Amino acid sequence: MPYLGGEETVRELRRALSNPNVQSDPLRYRNTILKVIRTMSQGVDVSGLFSEMVKACATVDVVQKKLVYVFLCSYATLNPELSLLVINTLRKDCQDPNPMVRSLALRNMTNLRLPSLVEYVEQPLTAGLRDRAACVRRVAVLGWAKLHNLQPSSEIDAAVVNELYSLLRDPDPVVMVNCLRALEEILKEEGGVAINKPITHHLLNRLKECDIWGQCEVLRVLQRYRPQSEDELFDILSLLDSFLVSPHPPVMAATLSLFLSVSSNLPAISLAALERVSGPLLAACGSGSREMRFAAVCHIQLLLRSVPGLLGPHYKRFFCGYAEPAYIKERKMQVLVELVNDENVAMILDELKGYCTDVNTDTAQAAISAIGRIGRSYSDRCLQILTGLLGLKQDHITSAVVQTMRDLVWVCPQCSDTVCLALDGCEETLQDIQGRQALLWLLGVYGERISTAPYTLEVLIDGVRSEASLGIKMELLTATMRLFLCRPAETQDMLGRLLHYCIEEETDMCVRDQALLYYHLLHCEIEKTREVLQGRRSDPSLGVLIGRPAKPVSQWGRCFNTLEPLSQGAVEAESDSRGSPEHVTYNPKPNADLSDTLSCSHIEEVHSGSDSAMRCSDSSTNVLASSIAAPLSLSLSPSVSPEDFEHLWLQRQALHTERGAEKIEEVDCAWIEECVRCPAVLHCSPQNLQAAMQLVNIQTLAFTPQHMLPWRVYLYTHTQRSHSMDAPNTTLILGELLCTGEANQKAGVKKGTADSEAGAEGKEDQLVRKEMDATADRLRVSEDGQEEEEGIKVILNQQPKDDDALRQFLTILITVLNTLSSEKD
């Protein structure tokens, strides 16, 4: 017989199927049918044998039936009229005493997918729902779902739906799960299967009987159910408790998703569930399946949003293997950045340094970017590694290092001196656009510190005619203009040549318009030109202390155990495609209209933090009077670096400790400590706090992660009072917001004592008590029996001293905190 022939092969097979001698020999007949299936699988069109194959299905040989049914289901849509001939055989097989034959006939009857055969299929499916064999009931239940999918506009008989609901209590667990799937498909427009209390408890009690995927299906459907009472909630959680530590990752993930869904109003229980699943998730990270490892790491990133230090002791589990694909390595490096602390930073940096020379360029660049993010807290160690990588003189490594250094000096300006020294000579290695854009930005912003900056720009300007990237041309224009403002003698001639080319010869309108803008700026006053071009060199408020604030579980709980974590990164990494970091702006969600709220006439009650503290707010009327007496404006200029802030703060703190509040006035310096009632600010994200402060020109230099105690925020501003004759025009105010959490610790001691006395309580009662205690942690009881919220301690230091300006600033600061606190509540 010809190999892979066309018509000749089909004719040869037809002759063999029609040969009486072959039909009389069951083994030869089966082998001939097998040749037909093999030829079909090789891509040959054998639909012309449909009538011969229909005749072949009338046999008692189960193997032959399976082979024939595969053929018929493949070509039934091409031969709808001939497909009617097989219905009688299938209906007859549905009454066969062998349950395997009955289930096979029902399955293939629904797999024909012909609307004209629906009326012949309904009766066998209805009878199959009541069949004594479980395998037949399994097929019949799914058959109704296929029938509905074939004609979605037709209405399903209510009796069939009721029959499917009754089969939810079938003794066979596979039939029960198939009923859930069928009802979900049939009742899709009505919201799926109706889940009530009896069905929920029945499914939970039989959950252990199902296989892995059956358990996942049941747990997914149960997410729509909401317990009617706390007792019922804890009953459900008790039934699910053992599945949280299931050795099967799909079951564990589905259980946690259900946990987070039903306990959305009990954050303490949700966090406890996250801690319990850390072990199974870590085990999944070591799975032999790459897909399983990737999914596990992506979901661990979700957990770290709410419990940042959950997996800190297990950071070595996220070290990358040599044979792992790049997409897993990149996610693991993102997790390592989240787990960095003082104890493991040296080992993590050493591990990431090894990845920087990986043969895969994407992995190497991701490792360098990870080192840069760690550099926000450990800048000296990271800069030492980055500087060493520049010595390798490799294009992709140099490009990634320069981009990382650009981002690092934007958030940590104290690193600028080291970066400027490291940039010498790296322009010879850079070839890609993004790295050259980063280098140009650094040359323009810090050109006065880089001795070779004019010569580097001159080489690029001389070759601007052959430059194909518009981004490089626009960045080159900006860098040259900035360098001209600080080093005019060395840059004047090359700037003229660049402007002439961009205005007279450049064909791109964006570059030409930018050059014209700079040309007209040069005709203005030099100070106005500086205001336009020399903006902020850095934004240290983006993070001096490492760590992202903990987010509530409700923000990401819905996307757990879905494909969403796989498609998005959990780490807020900087974009690699931008040229200048100042072009990226943060648009926070407004908590309130602070411009309307921050009025000096709105005075909040301030309670002194200690008896020895200075009383700056004697009365509301005094503060209001002082605010009206001399208008106050706040300014961020000149900026204060983190090193200067630390030096001034420690110096004045030591002076205050040695001399006291009375004698500190002798050195023209004011020190004030107040306590403000706004505990909800602790739960406000640092981004929102920073945005609110910047609206009133208060700069936050550093902050601790959200929910971490002791909670600190360091800030500064400059006050200006133009109408004050006796007081100085400008003062510098340094501030600290502090919450030690002592009240919570005392409450925790009391709670621990109560828990030890109630050791005989049941699990449900303990969970209820834990949740109530967590809600009461923010309250502390004073000695006279009154409940008092723990406040935030505000420590302000001002030099030179100006009591009126300090009072007005305190009023503005308290108003911002109270506004954020009210919005958070």
Secondary structure as GFF3:
##gff-version 3
##sequence-region A 1 825
A	DSSP	alpha_helix	7	18	.	.	.	ID=ss1
A	DSSP	alpha_helix	20	24	.	.	.	ID=ss2
A	DSSP	alpha_helix	26	41	.	.	.	ID=ss3
A	DSSP	three_ten_helix	47	49	.	.	.	ID=ss4
A	DSSP	alpha_helix	50	56	.	.	.	ID=ss5
A	DSSP	alpha_helix	62	75	.	.	.	ID=ss6
A	DSSP	alpha_helix	80	93	.	.	.	ID=ss7
A	DSSP	alpha_helix	99	111	.	.	.	ID=ss8
A	DSSP	three_ten_helix	115	117	.	.	.	ID=ss9
A	DSSP	alpha_helix	118	129	.	.	.	ID=ss10
A	DSSP	alpha_helix	134	150	.	.	.	ID=ss11
A	DSSP	alpha_helix	158	166	.	.	.	ID=ss12
A	DSSP	three_ten_helix	167	169	.	.	.	ID=ss13
A	DSSP	alpha_helix	173	186	.	.	.	ID=ss14
A	DSSP	three_ten_helix	188	190	.	.	.	ID=ss15
A	DSSP	alpha_helix	197	205	.	.	.	ID=ss16
A	DSSP	three_ten_helix	207	209	.	.	.	ID=ss17
A	DSSP	alpha_helix	212	221	.	.	.	ID=ss18
A	DSSP	three_ten_helix	222	224	.	.	.	ID=ss19
A	DSSP	alpha_helix	230	240	.	.	.	ID=ss20
A	DSSP	three_ten_helix	241	245	.	.	.	ID=ss21
A	DSSP	alpha_helix	249	262	.	.	.	ID=ss22
A	DSSP	alpha_helix	267	276	.	.	.	ID=ss23
A	DSSP	alpha_helix	278	285	.	.	.	ID=ss24
A	DSSP	alpha_helix	290	306	.	.	.	ID=ss25
A	DSSP	three_ten_helix	312	318	.	.	.	ID=ss26
A	DSSP	alpha_helix	326	338	.	.	.	ID=ss27
A	DSSP	alpha_helix	345	355	.	.	.	ID=ss28
A	DSSP	alpha_helix	361	374	.	.	.	ID=ss29
A	DSSP	alpha_helix	379	390	.	.	.	ID=ss30
A	DSSP	alpha_helix	395	411	.	.	.	ID=ss31
A	DSSP	three_ten_helix	413	415	.	.	.	ID=ss32
A	DSSP	alpha_helix	416	422	.	.	.	ID=ss33
A	DSSP	three_ten_helix	426	428	.	.	.	ID=ss34
A	DSSP	alpha_helix	433	445	.	.	.	ID=ss35
A	DSSP	three_ten_helix	447	449	.	.	.	ID=ss36
A	DSSP	alpha_helix	453	462	.	.	.	ID=ss37
A	DSSP	three_ten_helix	464	466	.	.	.	ID=ss38
A	DSSP	alpha_helix	470	486	.	.	.	ID=ss39
A	DSSP	alpha_helix	488	504	.	.	.	ID=ss40
A	DSSP	alpha_helix	509	522	.	.	.	ID=ss41
A	DSSP	alpha_helix	526	533	.	.	.	ID=ss42
A	DSSP	three_ten_helix	540	542	.	.	.	ID=ss43
A	DSSP	three_ten_helix	553	555	.	.	.	ID=ss44
A	DSSP	three_ten_helix	557	559	.	.	.	ID=ss45
A	DSSP	alpha_helix	564	567	.	.	.	ID=ss46
A	DSSP	three_ten_helix	581	583	.	.	.	ID=ss47
A	DSSP	alpha_helix	594	597	.	.	.	ID=ss48
A	DSSP	beta_strand	607	608	.	.	.	ID=ss49
A	DSSP	alpha_helix	620	629	.	.	.	ID=ss50
A	DSSP	beta_strand	633	635	.	.	.	ID=ss51
A	DSSP	alpha_helix	642	663	.	.	.	ID=ss52
A	DSSP	three_ten_helix	664	667	.	.	.	ID=ss53
A	DSSP	beta_strand	670	676	.	.	.	ID=ss54
A	DSSP	three_ten_helix	679	683	.	.	.	ID=ss55
A	DSSP	alpha_helix	686	695	.	.	.	ID=ss56
A	DSSP	beta_strand	699	703	.	.	.	ID=ss57
A	DSSP	beta_strand	711	720	.	.	.	ID=ss58
A	DSSP	beta_strand	730	739	.	.	.	ID=ss59
A	DSSP	alpha_helix	742	757	.	.	.	ID=ss60
A	DSSP	alpha_helix	763	776	.	.	.	ID=ss61
A	DSSP	beta_strand	779	781	.	.	.	ID=ss62
A	DSSP	beta_strand	787	789	.	.	.	ID=ss63
A	DSSP	beta_strand	792	799	.	.	.	ID=ss64
A	DSSP	alpha_helix	803	824	.	.	.	ID=ss65
###
